[in-house]
Amino acid sequence: MVPSKDPALAAIIDAVREASAREQALCIRAGGSKDFYGGPLIGAPLDVRPLSGISSYEPTELVVTARAGTPLLELEAVLAEKGQCLPFEPPRFASAEVAGGTVGGMVAAGLAGPARAAVGSVRDYVLGASLLNGRAELLSFGGQVMKNVAGYDVSRLLAGSMGMLGVICEVSLKVLPVAPATATLRFDFDQATALRRINEWSGLPLPLQASAWWDGILVLRLGGAAAAVAAAQRQLGGELIPADLARAFWDGLRDQRDEFFANAAQAVAAGGTLWQLSVASTAPRIDLPGDTLIEWGGARRWLISQAPAAQVRAAALDARGHATLMRGGDRSQGVFAPLSAPVLRVHRALKQAFDPAAIFNRQRLHPEL
């Protein structure tokens, strides 16, 4: 039963109920900041921006609950007032033309920023969620504590689901305090040396928070207690980057708008492709033509290239990972790594259970879903 005091949710439920009866495709959208990501946009737009606002926030418990259409910039501003943050640094994609990402889109896309290797992914911070399924039923999963183990962990299943299971209406998230101290260091290394050093340093008790290598330069961000950051800085050496420049660099990397991604946009316009390769952090240099930026201690490798998709995917597989087509390229064969037959069966079963008429976000996650 939908409370009459929540007309925004009631309107969305009515729209889903009508679409389900007619088996009409719906495209779940908010700010549209991630329209580029995943498969095609199919169906009538279902705007979830009216589902906006922070439902509850307990700073002492490190838990916030927000509705799906809440802008990330708004949520992060509230957290910052209490010295807290979303530690996985989801990209916001805000610009003069686009208002930026929302809480629901953040979970549905499952994208994380520079600190992902150190702190975990979006999925690791989802405590609970409410979901409107294809039968127009409002379901609740999880809760507001980390040790919630009752039933299936559907709330975390939503992370990266690309809206294929239903409309995310509200999410409870674990948050963390902002690091008391940070420092960003620069080193002049070729790619092989950078990979070797970052893997060596990752095995030491150092407060490594993020890393990025591009065009002969490795940049490290340290974060933690002031004494630990200062000690690590003395141990590692390197050139200390001024705090304001460092903040601008990491924000640009997080929101995929720094110089590398500007180059990627130009390359895509000329027929190239931007790939994200998720591989073993210890994998050596991947022999593919194009320009490479490396994050997450070697585990995420961005590639601007005109190499065939099969070649890129094979190289990622050899590096014990997979490749995702981010921008440009031929999307007809899918954007994400091909699924094995058993995994595809699981996906089909989930789709049937939550969205039997297949009205939500058709083909965003997989051409057959």
Secondary structure, DSSP 8 states (H G I E B T S, - for coil): ---TT-HHHHHHHHHHHHHHHHT--EEEESS-TTTTSSS---SEEEE-TTS-SEEEEEGGGTEEEEETT-BHHHHHHHHHHTTEE-TT-------SS----BHHHHHHH----TTHHHH--GGGGEEEEEEE-TTS-EEEEE-SSTT--SS--HHHHTTT-TTSS-EEEEEEEE-EE--SEEEEEEEE--HHHHHHHHHHHHTSS--EEEEEEETTEEEEEEEE-HHHHHHHHHHH--EEE-HHHHHHHHHHHHTT-SHHHHHHHHHHHTT-EEEEEE--TT------SSEEEEEGGGTEEEEEE-S-HHHHHHHHHHTTSEEEEEEES--TT-SS----HHHHHHHHHHHHHH-TT--BSTTSS-TT-
